[in-house]
């Protein structure tokens, strides 16, 4: 999945203009119960203002709260001016960037604001990739890292008419071994399926039913 497939389009986003006051921005943040707003100059993206950033700057300002919020513009405290996405990135690469920040803007080649990707969006996409909210049986196993192992796994699953909900692989410390987590629909043939996997060199680590 690419960023452009999961972003919130601009017509559904809450934004603030660069010359608006922090009081106006904070009103939006509190009204919509969100943590950050893209800052625009017309249609151009120029940064992000966050609830945390507003209060951090307030505590450093030595001003009265109302004075600070009413006289300081959004542009003065905006961050992430040069941190944005262009839509063609794969979504999993955004996870580390959003670990400690609520959102990233998506812009076109001219810097025009197109939408946002939020931390919540990325986590939801990972939940979908792992089939978190779908009932089934999760099988964790390891495999020797050789060419054609995933294809062989698919052949075995097809032979047993298994419906694969999700399939995720992880590198082990040993580069010759790969850990695989597969989630399949619950059937009465799980024991036969896992036995066949073991016969073909897949070492079963754990089997867990998810309701």
Beta strands, then each sheet from edge to edge (+ up, - down):
strand 1: 8-9
strand 2: 15-17
strand 3: 36-41
strand 4: 44-50
strand 5: 84-85
strand 6: 103-107
strand 7: 113-118
strand 8: 136-144
strand 9: 164-171
strand 10: 177-184
strand 11: 203-210
sheet 1: 1+ 7- 6+ 5+
sheet 2: 2+ 3+ 4-
sheet 3: 9+ 10- 8+ 11-
end
